[in-house]
Amino acid sequence: MVRVLEGVRVIDFSFRLNGSYCSLLLGDMGAEVIRIDRTRMPPELIQLQQEILIPTGRNKKSITLNLRTERGQEIFARLAKQSDVIVSTYLPDAAKRLGIDYETVERINSNIVYCSLTGYGQDGPYRDRPSHDVDCLGISGVLGIPGSLVELPSKPGIALATLSSNVFAFATILAALLVRPKIGRGQFIDVGAADVLFSWASVRAAEYMLKGTLPGIEEWGHISAASDVFPTKDGKRIVLALVDDGLWRNFCDAVGRPDLVKDEHFSNNSKRRENWKELHTTLEELMLSKTRDEWNEILSNKEIAFSPVNEINEAFDDPHFNYRGLIQELNYPGIGQIKQVAFPAKFSQTPADIRTPPPSPGQDTEDILRSLGYSTEEIAEFHPTGVI
């Protein structure tokens, strides 16, 4: 089978989720991804790393390397010379202190595509500020955009800033690899998570762009009383997305309330927006009359935009994701079979695939060193001196 990124070697300097999701996507597409792991880690960091590696560590190799030693720098330079991509999550000054910044690597290999993934990018007033996702949600305006008429925006349960910037990094790395033969060299890519979210937030900024003002809570075009999350009788929740007249009619018919279609307060989308408080109360009371699963049964196959709010374990059991082949299993050494979520886009000719389980830190060190031309005797010397 031909893989899209077969023959592309990636050096992965990620430690937590940032960077790891980007290199996961590169690995699924066939790239050889080599994680640079620390030579010594306290148990709590090892546990934290495993929590990230179980969902994002597949299709990767691992080498432990002490970059604070002269021989460690030499090994890195040799590896960088034979690589195509570097994914780094170090802040600018930290990367320079370790000798793994773009300026240093470029002198070794001008063909390298070097992607830096940080909270606020390589320059600007916040470039050295630590970032842990939710701060990017705040500064970008994302948490200032309402998603409901009745609740303030809240922090999502997934690392939205990290994941969105990692997908952006993945796309820009592919673009840089594509253009590399045309310009005859690699290049530096600066991805700031706050920048990515600000770009995403801008799709809700039309009124500000046109008039310099913000809409009132009832004037945002993307929210309505009939497009929200509602509690159900059993304490669970259900999503309704009844954003047009057709979906509204189908819903009212399915739940046995054709009177709501005829009600002059709710007869069209404009009226439903105008009378949103009354409508939201009506829908909330209605959804509380049955359990989530009862509503799921009633609303299914009726041309209605809705969904149950699944817990993550329920999502793994959902027939849609299983039918689509997203739930796969992989043998994790020392643990056994673990579930994996496959690459979520499908290629007709060159599909992504899951090949190897997440590596333990340093499990491929000696093989990688041998591939770089180091002898068995040289490798043996690296261990007692703390190089690897």
N, C-alpha and C positions, 0 to 999 in steps of 0.2 A: 504494500500500500504506500502510495506517495503521500507524504505529510507536507503541509504548506511551509513550515519553517525547518524542515529537515536540513541539517548541515549548519544551522545557526547556533552559535554558542553564546550563552547568556551568563554573566556573572551577577549573582543576586546578593546584594548587601542588606536586604531587608531582615528585620528581626521580628517585629510584631506583624499585625495585619497589613500595615502600610508597606507596599512593595510586594508582599507575598501574594496578594491577589493578582497583581499584574504579571508576576512571573509564573503563577499558576496558569493563566491564559496562554502565555507564551509556550509553556511546557506542553499544555494540551494540544497546541497547534504543531507540535513536533520539535520544538527547539530543545537543545541540550542545556538545561539550567543547572548551574553549579552554585549552590549556596555557600557563602563564606561564613562559617560559624566561629564563635569565640572558642578559644582553647580551654578556658575554664569558666564555668558558669555555676552560680549557687543554685541549690535545688529549686528554689521558688521560681527562678528564671527558666529553668528547664521545664517545670510544670507549665508555666505560661506559654513557653514556646510550643510545647506539645499541643496545647489547646488550639493554637493557631495552625499548627502543621497538620492536624488530623483532617480539617476540611480544605487546606490550601497547599499541603506539602507534597502531593503526588507528582510523579514525573520529574523529580528533581534529584540531584546528587548533592552530597555535602562534603566539604573539606574544612577541617579546623585549621585556622591560620592566625598566628600572632603577628599582627601588622606593626607592632611596636618594636620588632626585632629587625635587624639588617637582613637576615636570611629570609624572614617573612616577607619583607618588601621585595626581595629578589624573586621569590616564588610568585608573588602577585604580579610583578612586572612581566614575568615569563607567561603567566596565564593570560594577562591582559593583551599581550602581543598576539595571542592565538585565539582571541575572542572577537565577537561581533557587537555585543550589547552589554552595557552595564546598567543595572537598576540600583540606585542608591537612595537611601532615605536619611542620610546624614545631613545635618545643617552645614552651611557653607564652610564655616571656620573649622568645624570638626573634621570634615572631609580633607581639608588642606593639611591639618595637623597629622592625619594618618597617612598622607601621601597618596590618597586615592581620588583626589579631585580631578576634574576634567582637564585642566591645564597640564597636570603631571601625566595623566594617561594619554593625552593627545600626542605628547612627545614620544611615547612608546609605540602608539598605534593610531595613526591619523584616520583610519577607517572605522574607529569605534563609534557606535551610537550610544551616547551616554545620557541616560534619563535620570534626572534628579527629582524625587518626589518628597516635597516638604509641605508644611502647612501654608507658608506665605511666600514661597519662592526665593530666588537668589538675591534679590535686591528690594529696596523699599524700606520703610520705617519698621516693619514687623519681621524682617527676614530672619532675625535671630531669636524670635519668640518661640518657645515650645508650643506645640500644638497637639491636641488630642481630640480632634474631630468636632465635638460640639461647639468649640469656640469658633470654628469656621462656619458652622451653621448660623451662629449669631451674627458675626460681622458681615456676612455676605447678604444679609437681608432675608434669608430663607425662613428663619424663625419669626420674622415679622409679617409673613404672608399667611393670612388665615386659610385654613382648610375646611372650616366649619363655621356656621353662623352662630353656634352656641358655645363653642369651646375655643380657648386660646391655643395657638400652636404649641406643641410640646416636643421634647427631644424624642426622635425615633429610636426604636430598639436596635437598629443596625447602624453601623458606622457609615452613614451616608456620604460624608465628606471624603472619607478614605476610599470607599469603594468607587465613587464616581470619579475621583482623580486617578485611581488605578486603571479604570477602563479608558480614561482619556490618555493615560500614559501608554497603555497597550496600543491604542490606535495611532498615536504619534510615533511610537517606535516602528510600527509597521510602515508608516509613511516615510520615515527616515531611511529604512532599509530599502524601500522601493526606489527612492530618489538617489541613493548612494552611487549606483553605477553612472548616473547622469552627471553628477557633480564631482565624481572621482574621490570622494572622501566621506567620512562620517560627520556627525555634528552633535552639539549639546542641546538637550531638551530640558527646559525648566518648567515643571508642572507644580503649581501651587494649588492645594486643595481649596483654599478660600477663593481663588480666581475661578476655578471650575464651578463652584457653587454660585458665585456671583453671576456667571454666564447663564446658569440654569435659572436663577431667580429673575433674570431680566425678561424672561418670557411672560412674566406677570406684570411688567412695568410699562405697558403700552400707554396708559393714561399719563403716567409721569413723564414719559418720553415726549408725548404730544403737548401736554398742558403744564407740566411741572407740578401737578397735584396728585394726591392719592385718592382712590375711591373710598367711600364709606363702607362699613361692614356689609351693608345690604347691596352694594353696587359692584362688588367683585364678580366678574363674569363666570369664574370657574366654580363658584360655590352656590349651593341652593339647599333649601330645606329637604328636598327630595333626593339629594345626593349626599349621603352621610352614613355614619355608623350608628346602629340602633341596638340597644340591649333587648334580649329576648327573655322569655318566661323562665328559662333555666339558668339565668345569669351569664349566658354566653352572648355573642353579638353577631349581627348580620349587616352586610353592606348593601345599601340600595344606591343605584346610580341612574335615577329616572330623569334624565336630562332633557328629554324632548316629549312632545305630545304623544307620539306613538308608544314610547316606552311607558308613559304614564297610563294610557288606556289599557295596555296589556296587563300592567300590574293591577289596576283596579278590577279588571275582569277576573284575574287569577285569584284574588283574595276575596272575591264576592262582594265588592263595594263599588258597583257601577254608579252609585249615587255620587261618588266623589268626582267622577268625570263630568256629571251634570251640574255639580255645585258651581255657582257663578264665581265663587272665591278661588276655585282651582281649575277652571275650565280651559285655560291655556297657560303657557309657560310664564307669560307676563303677569297673569293673575296670581300664579303660584309664588312668584318672586315677591309680589306686592303683599301677599298675605302669608309670608313665610313662618311667622310665629305660630299662627293657627295650624298651618299645615304640618309643621314639625311636631307639634303636640299631638295631632291626629295620628301621624305615622308612629310616633313613639308609643302611644297607647295601643295601637294596632299590633305592633311587633311584640309588645309585652304579653300579648294574649296567647302566644304559642311558643314552643321551644325552637331553638335554632334549627335543629334537624327537621322539625315539622315544616318550618318555612322553606327550608331547602327542598323538601319534597314537593311542596305546593308550587313553588316558583320555577322549578326546573322545566326546561323544554317549552317555555311559554314566550320566548322572545323577550325576555326581561334581563336588563343588566343588573346583576346582583351577585353576591357570593357570601358564603359563610366566612366568618373570621376564624381561621384555623389557628390552633396552636402549632408550633413548629413540628411536633411529632405527627400531628394530623396532616400537615402538608406532605410529609414523607409518605403517608398512607393514601393520599388523594389519588383517585384513579387517573386523573388527567396527567399528572407528572409521571406516573408509572407507565401509562400508555405511551407517552412521549419519549420514554427511554432515559429520563433524567436521573432516575434512582438506580445506581449501580452498586456493586460490592467489590471490595478489594481486600486482599489478605494482608493484614498489618502484623509484621513479625512481633511475637510476644503477646499479642492481643487476640488475633484471629480475624474473622470477617468484620469489616466495618463498612458502613454505608458511605457512598460518595454521591455528590450531585455533579453530573456530567456537564461538559461545555454546553451552554444553553442555545447555541445556534447550530443549525444542521447544514452541512455541505453535501451536495449530491455526489461529488467526485473525490474530494479530499477531506473526509471527516476528521474532526478532532477525536482523540482517544485517550483512554486511561491505561498506562503501561506499567508503571511501577509504584509501589507504596511510598509514603513519606520516609525519608532517610533518617536514621539516628545521627546525631551530630558527629561528623568526621568519618562516617562509615566508608566513604569513597576516597579518603585522603591519599592512601598509598597508590591506588590505581590512577588517580589524577596526576600525582607527582611522577609516576612512571611514564604516563603519556606526555609529560612535559620534558622528559629526557633525564630525569634524576635516577641514579643507580640505587640498588638496594642498600649499599653501604652509606650513601649520602642520606637516604631516607632514615636509616637507623640512627644517624647522628642528630637528626632534627628532634627526635622525641625527648631525650634527656635535657636538651637546651631550651625546651619550651617553645620551639618554633611552630610545631604542629600539635 
